[in-house]
Amino acid sequence: MKLKDKDVEVGYLYLTSANQYRAVLAMKGEFMIYAPSLEGTELLNANSTMSFDNQPFKKCQIVTFAKKDYQVFNFNEIDAIKHKLNDVQITEITAQCNAKSAMAAL
């Protein structure tokens, strides 16, 4: 399933068809910064912790991000194509992928 540009939002988690989670951390103009997990990662469940450790953040055009293949996934007992992250999760992911300075520069 492809997304539309307008479906991509800051603070949301997406899952590619290769089972790679992508957390959108910042957007400005047509560009964005996101944190990817490893491909083929285990699916999240109620006891999972999201690990983006040692994964470099990515900067790309929003349209490029949207054109990848995404899938519906269950998070917090809800099935959807994207899921809202809370402030603690966003802070943790940002620290894990060392994206703070890149987000400020965007």
C-alpha distances in whole Angstrom, upper triangle without the diagonal:
4,7,10,13,15,12,13,17,19,20,17,15,11,11,9,8,12,13,14,15,15,17,18,21,22,22,24,24,21,21,20,21,19,20,18,19,20,17,18,19,20,18,19,22,25,27,25,26,23,24,23,27,28,24,25,23,21,22,19,18,16,14,14,12,10,9,8,5,5,6,9,12,16,18,21,21,18,14,12,9,12,16,19,21,25,27,29,25,25,28,28,25,26,29,28,26,29,27,30,32,29,27,31,31,28
4,7,10,12,10,11,14,17,19,16,15,11,11,10,10,13,15,15,15,14,16,16,20,20,19,21,20,17,18,17,19,17,19,17,19,20,18,19,20,22,20,21,24,27,29,26,26,23,24,23,27,27,24,24,21,19,19,16,15,12,10,11,9,6,5,6,5,6,9,11,14,18,19,23,23,20,17,13,10,12,16,18,21,24,27,28,25,24,27,27,24,25,28,27,25,28,26,28,30,26,25,28,28,25
4,6,8,6,7,11,14,16,13,13,10,11,11,12,15,16,15,15,13,15,14,17,17,16,18,18,15,16,15,17,15,17,17,19,21,19,20,21,22,20,21,24,26,28,26,26,23,24,22,26,27,23,23,20,18,18,15,13,10,9,10,8,5,6,8,8,7,10,11,14,17,18,21,22,19,16,12,9,10,14,16,18,22,24,26,23,21,25,25,22,23,27,26,24,26,24,26,27,24,23,26,26,22
4,5,5,7,11,14,17,14,15,13,15,14,16,19,20,19,18,16,16,15,18,17,15,16,15,13,14,14,17,16,19,19,22,24,22,24,25,26,24,24,27,29,31,29,28,25,26,25,28,29,25,25,22,19,18,15,13,9,8,10,10,6,8,10,11,11,14,15,18,20,21,24,24,21,19,15,12,12,16,17,20,23,25,27,24,23,26,27,24,24,28,28,26,27,25,26,28,24,23,25,25,22
4,5,6,9,12,15,14,15,13,16,16,18,20,21,19,18,15,15,13,15,14,11,13,12,9,11,11,14,14,18,18,21,23,23,25,25,27,25,25,28,29,31,29,28,25,26,24,27,28,24,23,20,17,15,13,10,6,6,9,8,6,8,11,13,13,16,17,19,22,22,25,26,22,21,17,14,13,16,17,19,22,23,26,23,21,24,25,23,22,26,26,24,25,22,23,24,21,19,22,22,18
4,6,8,11,14,13,15,14,17,17,20,22,22,21,19,16,16,13,15,14,12,13,12,11,13,13,16,16,19,20,23,25,25,27,26,28,25,25,27,29,31,29,28,25,27,25,28,29,26,25,21,19,17,15,13,9,9,13,11,9,12,14,16,15,17,17,19,22,21,23,25,21,20,16,13,12,15,15,18,21,22,25,23,20,24,25,23,23,26,27,25,26,23,24,25,22,20,22,23,19
4,6,10,12,10,12,11,14,14,17,20,19,18,16,14,13,12,14,14,13,15,15,13,14,13,15,15,17,18,20,23,22,24,23,24,22,22,24,25,28,25,25,22,24,22,26,27,24,23,20,18,18,16,14,10,10,13,11,8,11,13,13,12,13,13,16,18,18,20,21,17,16,12,10,9,11,12,15,18,20,23,20,18,22,23,21,21,25,25,23,25,22,23,25,23,20,23,24,20
4,7,9,8,10,9,12,13,16,18,18,16,14,11,10,8,11,11,9,12,13,11,11,10,11,11,14,15,17,20,20,22,21,23,21,20,23,24,26,24,23,20,21,19,23,24,21,20,16,15,14,12,11,7,9,11,8,7,11,12,13,12,14,14,16,18,17,20,21,18,17,13,10,9,11,11,13,16,18,20,18,16,19,20,18,18,21,21,20,21,18,20,22,19,16,19,20,17
4,6,6,9,10,14,15,19,20,19,17,14,11,10,7,9,8,8,11,12,12,12,10,11,11,13,15,18,21,21,23,22,23,21,20,22,23,25,23,22,19,20,19,22,23,20,20,16,15,14,14,13,10,12,14,11,10,14,15,16,14,16,16,17,18,17,18,21,18,17,14,12,9,10,9,11,13,14,17,15,13,16,18,16,16,19,20,19,20,17,18,20,17,15,17,19,15
4,6,9,11,15,17,20,21,20,17,14,11,8,5,5,6,7,10,13,13,12,9,9,9,11,14,16,20,21,23,22,23,21,20,22,23,24,22,20,17,18,17,20,21,18,18,14,14,13,14,13,11,14,15,12,13,17,17,18,16,18,18,18,19,17,18,21,19,19,16,14,11,11,9,9,11,11,14,13,10,13,15,13,12,16,17,16,17,14,14,16,15,11,14,16,13
4,7,10,14,16,20,21,19,16,13,10,7,6,6,8,10,13,16,16,15,12,11,10,11,13,15,19,20,22,20,21,19,17,19,19,21,18,17,14,16,15,18,20,18,17,14,15,15,16,17,14,17,18,15,15,19,18,19,17,18,17,16,17,14,15,18,17,17,15,14,10,8,6,6,8,8,11,9,7,10,12,10,11,14,15,15,16,14,14,17,16,13,15,18,16
4,7,10,13,17,18,16,14,10,8,6,6,8,10,12,15,18,17,16,12,12,10,11,12,14,17,18,19,18,18,16,14,17,17,19,17,16,13,15,14,18,20,18,18,15,15,16,16,16,14,16,17,13,13,16,16,16,13,14,13,13,13,11,13,16,14,14,11,10,6,5,4,5,9,11,13,10,9,13,14,12,13,16,16,16,18,16,17,20,18,15,18,20,18
4,7,10,14,15,12,10,7,6,5,7,9,12,14,18,20,19,17,14,13,10,9,10,11,14,14,16,14,15,13,11,14,15,17,14,13,10,13,12,16,18,15,16,14,14,16,16,17,14,16,16,12,13,16,14,14,11,11,11,10,11,9,12,14,13,12,10,9,6,5,6,7,10,13,14,10,10,13,13,11,13,16,15,15,17,16,18,21,19,17,20,22,20
4,7,10,11,10,8,6,5,6,8,12,14,15,19,20,18,17,14,13,10,10,10,11,13,13,14,13,14,12,12,15,17,18,16,15,12,14,13,17,19,16,17,15,14,16,15,16,13,15,14,10,10,13,11,10,7,8,8,8,11,10,14,15,13,12,9,7,5,7,9,10,14,16,17,14,13,17,16,14,16,19,17,16,19,18,20,23,20,19,22,24,21
4,7,8,6,6,5,6,9,11,15,17,18,22,23,21,19,17,16,12,12,10,10,11,10,10,10,11,9,10,14,16,18,15,15,12,14,13,17,19,16,17,16,15,17,17,18,16,16,15,12,12,13,10,9,6,6,7,7,10,11,14,15,14,12,10,7,8,10,13,13,17,19,20,16,16,19,18,15,17,20,18,17,21,20,22,25,23,21,25,26,24
4,5,5,5,6,8,11,13,17,19,19,22,23,21,19,17,16,13,13,10,10,11,9,10,11,12,11,13,17,20,21,18,18,15,16,15,18,19,16,17,16,15,17,16,17,15,15,13,10,10,11,7,6,4,6,9,10,13,14,18,19,17,14,13,10,11,13,16,17,20,22,23,19,19,22,21,17,19,22,20,18,22,21,24,26,23,22,26,27,24
4,5,7,10,11,15,17,20,22,23,26,26,24,22,20,20,17,16,13,13,12,9,9,11,13,12,14,18,21,22,19,20,18,18,18,21,22,18,20,19,18,20,19,19,18,17,15,13,13,12,8,6,5,6,9,10,14,16,20,20,18,15,14,11,13,16,19,20,24,26,26,22,22,25,24,21,23,25,23,22,25,24,27,29,27,26,30,30,28
4,6,9,11,15,17,20,23,24,27,28,25,23,21,20,16,15,12,11,9,6,6,9,11,11,14,17,21,22,19,19,16,16,16,18,19,16,18,18,17,19,19,20,19,19,16,14,15,14,10,8,8,9,12,12,16,17,21,21,20,18,17,14,15,17,20,21,24,26,26,22,22,25,23,20,22,24,21,20,23,23,26,28,26,26,30,30,28
4,6,10,13,16,19,22,23,26,28,25,23,21,19,16,14,10,9,8,6,5,6,8,7,10,14,17,18,15,15,13,13,13,16,18,15,17,17,17,20,19,21,20,20,18,15,16,16,12,10,9,9,11,10,12,14,17,18,17,15,15,13,13,15,18,18,21,23,23,19,19,22,20,17,20,22,19,18,22,22,25,27,25,25,29,29,27
4,6,10,13,16,18,20,23,25,22,20,17,16,12,10,7,6,6,4,6,6,9,9,11,15,18,18,15,14,11,11,10,13,14,11,13,13,13,16,16,18,17,18,16,13,14,15,11,11,9,10,12,11,14,14,18,19,18,17,15,13,13,14,16,16,19,21,21,17,17,19,17,14,17,19,16,15,18,18,21,24,21,21,25,26,24
4,7,10,13,16,18,21,23,21,19,16,14,10,8,6,5,8,8,9,8,10,9,9,13,16,16,13,12,9,10,9,13,14,11,13,12,13,15,16,18,16,18,16,12,14,15,12,12,10,10,12,10,12,12,15,17,16,15,13,11,10,11,13,12,15,17,17,13,13,16,15,11,14,16,14,13,17,16,19,22,20,19,23,24,22
4,6,9,12,14,17,19,18,15,12,10,6,6,4,6,9,10,12,11,13,13,13,16,18,19,16,14,11,11,9,13,14,11,12,10,10,12,13,14,13,15,13,10,11,13,11,12,10,12,13,12,14,13,17,19,17,16,14,12,10,11,12,11,15,16,16,13,12,14,14,10,12,15,13,12,15,13,16,19,16,15,19,20,18
4,6,9,12,15,18,17,14,11,9,5,5,7,8,12,13,16,14,16,14,13,16,18,19,15,14,10,11,9,13,14,12,12,10,10,12,13,15,13,16,15,11,13,16,14,15,13,14,15,14,15,13,16,18,17,17,15,13,10,9,9,8,11,12,13,10,8,11,11,8,9,12,12,11,13,11,14,16,15,13,17,18,16
4,6,8,12,14,13,11,7,6,4,7,9,12,15,16,19,17,19,18,17,20,21,22,19,17,14,14,12,16,17,14,13,10,10,10,11,12,10,13,13,10,11,15,14,16,14,16,16,16,18,16,18,21,19,19,16,13,10,11,10,9,12,13,14,12,9,12,13,10,10,14,14,12,14,11,13,15,13,11,14,16,13
4,7,11,14,14,11,8,6,5,7,11,13,17,19,21,20,21,20,19,22,22,23,20,18,14,15,12,15,16,14,13,9,10,10,12,13,12,16,16,13,15,18,17,19,18,19,20,19,20,18,20,23,21,21,19,17,14,13,11,10,12,11,13,11,7,9,11,9,7,11,12,11,11,8,9,12,10,8,11,13,11
4,7,10,11,8,5,5,7,10,13,16,20,21,24,23,25,24,23,25,26,27,24,21,18,19,16,18,19,16,15,11,11,9,11,12,10,14,15,13,14,18,18,20,19,21,22,22,23,21,23,26,24,24,21,19,16,16,14,13,14,13,15,14,10,12,14,12,10,14,15,13,13,10,10,11,9,6,9,10,8
4,7,7,6,4,6,9,12,15,19,22,23,26,25,27,26,25,28,29,30,27,25,21,22,19,22,22,19,17,13,12,9,10,9,8,12,13,12,13,16,17,20,19,22,22,23,25,23,25,27,25,25,21,19,16,17,15,15,17,16,19,18,14,16,18,16,14,17,19,16,16,13,13,14,11,8,11,11,8
4,6,6,6,9,12,16,19,22,25,26,29,29,31,30,29,31,32,33,30,28,25,25,22,25,24,22,19,16,14,11,11,10,9,13,14,14,15,18,20,23,22,25,26,27,28,27,28,31,29,28,25,22,20,20,19,19,20,19,22,21,17,19,21,19,17,20,22,19,19,15,15,14,12,9,11,10,7
4,6,8,12,15,18,21,24,27,28,31,30,33,31,31,34,35,36,33,31,28,28,25,27,27,24,22,18,16,12,11,9,9,11,13,14,15,17,19,23,22,25,27,28,30,29,31,33,30,29,26,23,21,22,21,22,23,23,25,24,21,22,25,22,20,23,25,22,22,18,18,18,15,13,14,13,9
4,7,11,13,17,19,23,25,25,28,28,31,30,30,33,34,35,32,30,27,27,24,27,26,23,20,17,14,11,9,6,6,8,10,11,12,14,16,19,20,23,25,26,29,28,30,32,29,28,24,21,20,21,21,22,24,24,26,24,21,23,25,22,20,24,24,21,22,18,19,19,15,14,16,14,11
4,7,10,14,16,20,22,23,26,26,28,28,27,31,32,33,30,28,24,24,21,23,22,19,17,13,10,7,6,4,5,9,9,10,12,14,15,19,19,22,24,25,27,26,29,31,29,27,24,21,19,20,20,20,22,22,24,22,18,20,22,19,17,20,21,18,18,14,16,15,12,11,13,12,8
4,7,10,13,16,19,20,23,23,25,24,24,27,29,29,26,24,20,20,17,20,19,16,14,10,8,6,6,6,6,10,10,9,11,14,14,17,17,20,22,22,24,23,25,28,26,25,22,19,16,17,17,17,19,18,20,18,15,17,18,15,14,17,18,15,15,12,13,13,10,9,12,11,8
4,7,10,14,16,18,21,20,23,22,22,25,27,27,24,21,18,17,14,16,16,13,10,7,6,4,7,9,9,12,12,10,13,15,15,18,17,20,22,22,23,22,24,27,25,25,22,19,16,17,16,15,17,17,18,16,12,14,15,12,10,13,14,11,11,8,10,11,8,7,10,11,8
4,6,10,13,15,18,17,19,19,18,22,23,23,20,18,14,14,11,13,14,11,9,6,5,7,8,11,10,13,12,9,12,15,14,16,15,17,19,18,20,19,21,24,22,22,19,16,14,14,14,13,15,15,16,13,11,13,13,10,9,12,12,9,11,9,11,13,10,9,13,14,12
4,7,10,12,15,14,16,16,16,19,21,21,17,15,11,10,7,10,10,7,7,5,6,9,11,14,14,16,15,12,14,17,15,16,15,17,18,18,19,18,20,23,22,21,19,17,14,15,14,13,15,15,15,12,10,12,11,7,8,10,9,7,9,8,11,14,12,11,15,16,15
4,7,8,11,11,14,14,14,18,20,20,16,14,11,9,7,10,10,7,8,7,8,11,12,15,15,17,14,11,14,15,13,14,13,15,17,16,18,17,20,22,21,20,18,16,14,15,16,14,17,18,17,14,13,15,13,10,11,13,11,9,12,11,15,17,15,15,19,19,18
4,6,9,7,10,11,12,15,18,17,13,12,8,7,5,8,9,7,9,10,11,14,16,19,18,20,18,14,17,18,15,15,14,15,17,15,17,16,19,21,21,20,19,17,15,15,16,15,17,18,17,14,14,15,13,10,12,13,10,10,13,14,17,19,18,18,21,22,21
4,6,6,9,11,13,17,19,19,15,14,11,9,8,9,10,7,10,12,13,17,18,20,20,22,19,16,18,19,16,16,15,16,18,16,18,18,21,23,23,21,21,19,18,18,20,18,21,22,21,17,17,19,16,13,15,16,13,12,16,16,20,22,20,21,25,25,24
4,5,9,11,13,17,20,20,16,16,13,12,11,13,13,11,13,14,14,18,18,20,20,21,18,15,17,17,13,13,13,14,16,15,17,18,21,22,22,20,19,17,17,18,21,20,23,24,23,20,20,22,19,16,18,20,17,15,19,19,23,25,23,23,27,27,26
4,6,9,12,15,19,18,15,16,14,13,13,15,16,14,17,18,18,21,22,24,23,23,21,18,19,19,15,14,13,13,15,14,16,17,20,21,21,19,19,17,18,19,21,21,24,25,24,21,21,23,21,18,21,22,19,18,22,22,26,28,26,26,30,31,29
4,6,9,12,15,15,11,12,10,9,10,13,14,13,16,17,18,21,22,24,23,24,22,19,20,21,17,16,14,14,15,13,14,15,18,19,19,18,18,17,17,17,19,18,21,23,21,17,19,21,18,15,19,19,16,16,20,21,24,26,25,25,29,30,28
4,6,9,12,12,9,11,10,10,13,15,17,16,19,20,21,24,25,27,26,27,25,21,22,23,19,18,16,14,15,12,12,13,15,16,17,16,17,17,17,17,19,18,20,23,21,18,19,21,19,17,20,21,18,19,22,23,26,29,28,27,31,32,31
4,7,10,11,8,11,10,11,14,16,19,17,20,20,21,24,25,26,24,25,24,20,21,22,19,16,14,12,12,8,9,9,12,13,14,13,14,14,14,14,16,16,18,21,20,16,18,21,18,17,20,22,19,20,23,24,26,29,28,27,30,32,30
4,7,8,5,8,8,10,13,16,19,17,20,20,22,24,25,27,25,26,25,21,22,23,20,18,15,13,12,9,8,7,9,11,12,12,13,14,13,12,14,13,15,18,17,13,16,18,16,15,18,20,17,19,22,22,25,28,27,26,29,31,29
4,5,5,9,10,13,16,18,22,21,24,24,25,28,29,30,28,29,28,25,25,26,24,22,18,16,14,10,8,7,8,9,11,12,14,16,15,13,15,14,16,19,17,15,18,20,18,17,21,22,20,22,25,25,27,31,30,28,32,34,32
4,6,9,11,14,17,20,23,23,26,25,27,30,31,32,30,31,31,27,27,29,26,25,21,19,17,13,10,8,7,8,11,13,16,18,17,14,15,14,15,18,16,14,18,19,17,18,21,22,21,23,26,26,27,31,31,29,32,35,33
4,7,10,13,16,18,21,21,25,25,27,30,31,33,31,33,32,28,29,31,28,26,23,21,19,16,13,11,10,12,15,17,19,20,19,16,17,16,16,18,16,14,18,19,16,17,21,21,19,22,24,25,27,30,30,29,32,34,33
4,6,9,12,14,18,18,21,21,23,26,28,30,28,30,29,25,26,28,25,23,20,19,18,14,12,10,11,13,15,16,18,19,17,15,16,14,15,17,15,12,15,17,14,14,18,18,16,18,21,22,24,27,27,26,29,31,30
4,6,10,11,15,15,18,18,21,24,26,28,26,29,27,24,25,27,24,24,21,20,19,16,14,12,12,15,17,18,19,19,17,15,15,12,13,15,12,9,12,13,10,11,14,14,12,15,18,19,20,24,24,23,26,28,28
4,7,9,12,12,15,15,17,20,22,24,23,25,24,20,22,24,21,21,18,18,17,14,14,11,13,16,17,17,17,17,15,13,13,11,12,13,11,8,10,12,9,8,12,12,10,12,15,16,18,21,21,20,23,25,24
4,5,9,9,12,13,16,19,21,24,23,25,24,20,22,24,21,21,19,19,20,17,17,15,17,19,20,21,20,19,17,16,16,14,15,16,13,10,12,12,9,8,11,11,8,10,13,14,17,20,19,19,22,24,24
4,6,6,8,9,12,15,18,21,20,23,21,18,20,22,19,20,18,19,20,18,19,17,19,22,22,22,21,19,17,16,17,14,16,16,14,11,11,12,9,6,9,9,6,6,10,11,14,17,16,16,19,21,20
4,5,8,10,14,17,20,23,23,26,24,21,24,25,23,23,22,23,24,21,22,20,22,25,25,25,25,23,21,20,20,17,18,18,15,13,13,13,10,8,10,9,5,6,9,12,14,17,17,17,20,22,22
4,6,9,12,16,19,22,23,25,23,21,24,25,22,24,23,24,26,24,25,23,25,28,28,28,27,25,23,23,23,20,21,20,18,16,16,15,12,10,11,10,7,6,8,11,14,16,16,17,20,21,21
4,6,9,13,15,19,20,22,19,17,20,21,19,20,19,21,23,21,23,21,24,27,26,26,24,22,20,20,21,18,20,20,18,16,15,15,13,10,11,11,8,5,9,10,14,15,14,16,19,19,19
4,6,10,13,16,18,20,18,16,19,21,18,21,20,22,24,23,25,23,26,29,28,28,26,23,21,21,21,19,21,20,19,17,15,15,14,11,10,11,9,5,7,8,12,13,11,13,16,16,16
4,7,10,13,14,17,15,13,16,18,17,19,19,21,23,22,24,22,25,27,26,26,24,21,19,19,19,17,19,18,18,15,13,14,13,10,8,10,9,6,7,6,10,11,9,10,13,13,13
4,6,10,11,14,12,10,14,15,14,17,17,20,22,22,24,23,26,28,27,26,23,20,18,19,19,18,20,20,20,18,15,16,16,13,12,14,13,9,11,9,12,13,9,11,14,13,12
4,7,9,12,10,10,13,15,15,18,18,21,23,24,26,25,28,30,28,27,24,21,19,20,20,19,22,21,22,20,17,18,18,15,13,16,16,12,13,10,13,12,9,9,13,11,9
4,6,8,7,7,10,12,12,16,17,20,22,23,26,25,28,30,28,27,23,20,19,20,21,20,23,23,24,22,19,20,21,18,16,19,19,15,16,14,16,16,12,12,15,14,11
4,5,5,7,9,10,12,16,16,20,22,24,26,26,29,31,28,27,23,20,18,21,21,21,24,24,26,23,20,22,24,20,19,22,22,19,20,16,18,18,15,14,17,15,12
4,5,5,6,9,11,14,14,18,19,21,24,23,26,28,25,23,20,16,15,17,18,19,22,22,24,22,19,21,23,19,18,22,22,19,20,17,19,19,16,15,17,17,13
4,5,5,6,9,12,14,17,19,21,24,25,28,29,26,24,20,17,16,19,20,21,24,25,27,25,22,25,26,22,22,25,25,22,23,20,22,23,19,18,21,20,17
4,5,5,7,11,13,16,19,21,24,24,28,29,26,24,21,17,17,20,21,22,25,26,27,24,22,24,25,21,21,24,23,20,22,19,22,22,18,18,21,20,17
4,6,6,9,10,14,16,18,21,21,24,25,23,21,18,14,13,16,17,18,21,22,24,21,19,21,22,18,18,21,21,18,20,17,20,21,17,17,20,19,16
4,6,8,9,12,14,16,20,20,23,24,21,19,16,12,12,15,17,18,22,23,25,22,20,23,24,20,21,24,23,21,23,20,23,24,20,19,22,22,19
4,7,9,12,15,18,21,22,26,26,23,21,17,14,15,18,20,22,25,27,28,25,23,26,27,23,23,27,25,23,25,23,25,26,23,22,25,25,21
4,6,10,13,15,19,20,24,24,22,19,16,13,14,17,19,20,24,26,27,23,22,25,25,21,22,25,23,21,24,22,25,26,23,22,26,25,22
4,7,11,13,17,18,22,22,20,17,14,11,13,16,19,20,24,26,27,24,23,26,26,22,23,26,25,23,26,24,27,29,25,25,28,28,25
4,7,9,13,15,18,18,16,13,11,7,9,12,16,17,21,23,24,21,20,24,23,20,22,25,23,21,25,23,26,28,25,24,27,28,25
4,6,10,12,16,16,13,10,8,6,9,12,15,17,21,24,24,21,21,24,24,21,23,26,24,23,26,25,28,30,27,26,30,31,28
4,7,10,13,12,10,6,5,4,7,10,13,16,19,22,23,20,20,24,23,21,23,26,25,24,27,26,28,31,29,27,31,32,29
4,6,10,10,8,5,6,6,8,9,12,14,17,20,21,18,19,22,21,19,22,24,23,23,26,25,27,30,28,27,30,32,29
4,7,6,5,4,7,9,9,9,12,13,16,19,19,17,18,22,21,19,22,24,23,24,27,26,28,31,30,28,31,33,31
4,5,5,7,8,10,9,7,9,10,12,16,16,13,15,18,17,16,20,22,20,21,24,24,25,29,28,25,29,31,29
4,6,9,10,13,12,9,10,10,12,15,15,13,16,19,18,18,21,23,22,23,26,25,26,30,29,27,30,32,31
4,7,10,13,13,11,13,14,15,19,19,17,19,22,21,21,24,26,25,26,29,29,30,33,32,30,33,36,33
4,6,10,10,8,11,13,15,19,19,17,19,22,22,21,24,26,25,26,29,28,29,33,31,29,32,34,32
4,7,9,9,12,14,17,21,22,19,20,24,23,22,25,27,26,26,29,28,30,33,31,29,32,34,31
4,5,7,10,13,16,20,21,18,19,23,22,21,23,26,25,25,28,26,28,31,29,26,30,31,28
4,7,11,13,17,20,21,18,18,22,22,19,21,25,23,23,26,24,26,28,26,24,27,29,26
4,7,10,13,16,18,15,14,18,18,16,18,21,21,20,23,21,22,25,23,21,24,26,23
4,6,10,13,14,12,12,16,16,15,17,20,19,19,22,20,21,25,23,21,24,26,23
4,7,10,12,10,10,13,14,13,15,18,18,19,21,19,19,23,22,19,21,24,22
4,7,8,6,6,10,11,10,12,15,15,16,18,16,17,20,20,17,20,22,20
4,6,5,6,9,10,11,12,14,15,17,18,17,17,20,20,18,20,23,21
4,5,5,6,9,10,10,12,14,16,16,15,14,18,18,15,17,20,20
4,6,5,6,9,10,11,12,15,15,15,14,18,19,17,18,22,21
4,5,5,6,8,10,10,12,14,14,14,18,18,16,18,21,21
4,5,5,6,9,10,11,12,11,11,15,15,12,15,18,17
4,6,5,6,9,10,10,10,9,13,14,12,14,17,17
4,5,5,6,9,10,11,11,15,15,14,16,19,19
4,5,5,6,8,9,10,14,14,13,15,18,17
4,6,6,6,5,6,10,10,9,12,14,14
4,6,5,7,7,10,12,11,13,16,17
4,6,8,10,13,13,14,16,18,18
4,6,9,11,10,11,14,15,16
4,6,8,8,10,12,13,14
4,6,5,6,9,10,11
4,6,5,6,9,10
4,5,5,6,9
4,5,5,6
4,5,5
4,6
4
